[in-house]
Amino acid sequence: MDLSKLKTSKSEQGAVLQVLHPSTEEPIKGMTITLLGQDSSVYRKIQLSKQQAALNRMAKGKKVADLNAEKLAEDTLDDLVSLTIDWTGFELDGKKLECTPENVLNVYSDVGLSWLKEQVNEFIGDRANFL
């Protein structure tokens, strides 16, 4: 097998997630999200930043375990926002919803839309989506 065919080349340019309806799991026509993968430079920078922050905490005599679940959830949300580069078919109250970091954060942090954040997180976590 030629290894060049197994590179996650779409990680850097983005791969398209077809949004699925939360109850039927059928594709929602025209609703997509373009996401960077875990092998992208953006994702690697995020991870390095987290590692550096943990090292800095340890250097100051603090435990990495001093972090709490709420902070980790916020970090994950910020990561997903950073990895979302475009979307189509999103509306709110009948108006087109542009793909801006603020709008992405609002959508992903809406408890009633947790299913969407879960789809995004799962998609990013599956390297096969970026081959």
RODO-786052 format. One record per residue (C-alpha): y, x, z; residue number from 1. Coordinates in Angstrom, 2 decimals, decimal comma, padded with zeros to 5 digits. Last residue first. Example, Ala and Ser with C-alpha at 12.3 -4.5 7.8 and 13.67 -1.06 7.14 Angstrom:
RODO-786052
((-001,06 013,67 007,14) 2);
((-004,50 012,30 007,80) 1);
//
This chain:
RODO-786052
((010,97 -008,05 004,06) 131);
((013,49 -009,68 006,39) 130);
((011,66 -012,87 007,36) 129);
((008,54 -010,80 008,09) 128);
((010,49 -009,12 010,90) 127);
((010,15 -012,23 013,05) 126);
((012,53 -011,97 016,01) 125);
((015,54 -013,00 013,93) 124);
((013,82 -016,25 012,93) 123);
((012,75 -016,99 016,52) 122);
((016,30 -016,54 017,83) 121);
((017,79 -018,70 015,09) 120);
((015,26 -021,49 015,61) 119);
((015,88 -021,35 019,37) 118);
((019,65 -021,56 018,86) 117);
((019,06 -024,66 016,74) 116);
((016,85 -026,33 019,34) 115);
((019,50 -025,67 021,97) 114);
((021,80 -028,09 020,10) 113);
((022,34 -030,52 022,98) 112);
((023,01 -027,55 025,26) 111);
((025,92 -026,50 023,04) 110);
((026,07 -022,69 023,35) 109);
((024,81 -022,07 019,81) 108);
((027,30 -024,52 018,27) 107);
((030,33 -023,28 020,22) 106);
((029,43 -019,63 019,64) 105);
((029,03 -020,24 015,90) 104);
((032,38 -022,02 015,83) 103);
((034,14 -019,14 017,60) 102);
((032,42 -016,48 015,48) 101);
((033,50 -018,33 012,34) 100);
((031,16 -020,16 009,95) 99);
((033,35 -023,08 008,92) 98);
((032,44 -026,56 010,12) 97);
((033,00 -029,19 007,44) 96);
((034,32 -032,41 008,92) 95);
((032,39 -035,63 009,66) 94);
((032,51 -035,24 013,45) 93);
((031,11 -031,72 013,12) 92);
((029,65 -030,48 009,87) 91);
((027,36 -027,61 008,96) 90);
((025,87 -027,58 005,46) 89);
((026,03 -023,85 004,88) 88);
((025,99 -020,87 007,17) 87);
((027,16 -017,28 007,19) 86);
((026,98 -013,94 009,00) 85);
((025,09 -014,81 012,17) 84);
((023,94 -011,57 013,81) 83);
((027,03 -011,24 016,02) 82);
((026,68 -014,86 017,20) 81);
((023,01 -014,29 018,03) 80);
((023,89 -011,19 020,06) 79);
((026,64 -013,03 021,95) 78);
((024,13 -015,72 022,92) 77);
((021,65 -013,10 024,09) 76);
((024,37 -011,43 026,18) 75);
((025,34 -014,75 027,75) 74);
((021,69 -015,43 028,65) 73);
((021,41 -011,95 030,19) 72);
((024,55 -012,55 032,23) 71);
((023,18 -015,88 033,51) 70);
((019,84 -014,29 034,37) 69);
((021,45 -011,74 036,67) 68);
((022,06 -008,04 036,39) 67);
((021,48 -006,10 039,61) 66);
((018,08 -005,15 038,16) 65);
((019,77 -002,26 036,36) 64);
((020,34 -000,87 039,81) 63);
((023,66 000,59 040,77) 62);
((024,13 004,23 041,74) 61);
((027,04 004,83 039,38) 60);
((024,76 006,71 036,98) 59);
((022,40 003,72 037,05) 58);
((025,19 001,39 035,96) 57);
((026,19 003,80 033,18) 56);
((022,59 004,01 032,01) 55);
((022,37 000,21 031,88) 54);
((025,64 000,01 029,93) 53);
((024,37 002,66 027,52) 52);
((021,16 000,69 026,95) 51);
((023,15 -002,47 026,28) 50);
((025,42 -000,65 023,83) 49);
((022,43 000,88 022,09) 48);
((020,91 -002,58 021,67) 47);
((024,09 -004,05 020,19) 46);
((024,49 -001,05 017,88) 45);
((020,89 -001,48 016,68) 44);
((021,53 -005,17 015,98) 43);
((024,64 -004,41 013,90) 42);
((022,88 -001,56 012,06) 41);
((020,19 -004,00 010,95) 40);
((016,54 -003,61 012,00) 39);
((016,67 -006,65 014,27) 38);
((017,71 -008,79 011,36) 37);
((021,01 -010,15 010,08) 36);
((021,21 -013,89 009,67) 35);
((022,25 -016,36 006,99) 34);
((022,06 -019,93 008,29) 33);
((021,05 -022,89 006,16) 32);
((021,65 -026,64 006,00) 31);
((021,57 -027,93 002,41) 30);
((018,69 -030,33 002,99) 29);
((017,50 -030,34 006,59) 28);
((014,03 -028,86 006,31) 27);
((011,35 -030,97 008,02) 26);
((010,42 -030,06 011,58) 25);
((010,32 -033,81 012,30) 24);
((011,92 -033,74 015,75) 23);
((014,29 -030,76 015,64) 22);
((015,10 -031,02 011,91) 21);
((014,56 -027,59 010,38) 20);
((017,31 -025,19 009,37) 19);
((016,37 -023,01 006,39) 18);
((017,02 -019,49 007,63) 17);
((018,44 -017,16 004,99) 16);
((018,08 -013,41 005,25) 15);
((020,88 -010,93 005,77) 14);
((022,17 -007,82 004,03) 13);
((021,07 -005,32 006,68) 12);
((017,84 -006,94 007,78) 11);
((017,02 -007,89 004,17) 10);
((015,61 -004,39 003,58) 9);
((012,86 -004,80 006,16) 8);
((010,74 -002,16 004,47) 7);
((007,17 -003,12 003,58) 6);
((007,44 -002,71 -000,18) 5);
((008,68 000,87 000,28) 4);
((005,47 001,54 002,20) 3);
((003,39 001,33 -000,98) 2);
((000,00 000,00 000,00) 1);
//
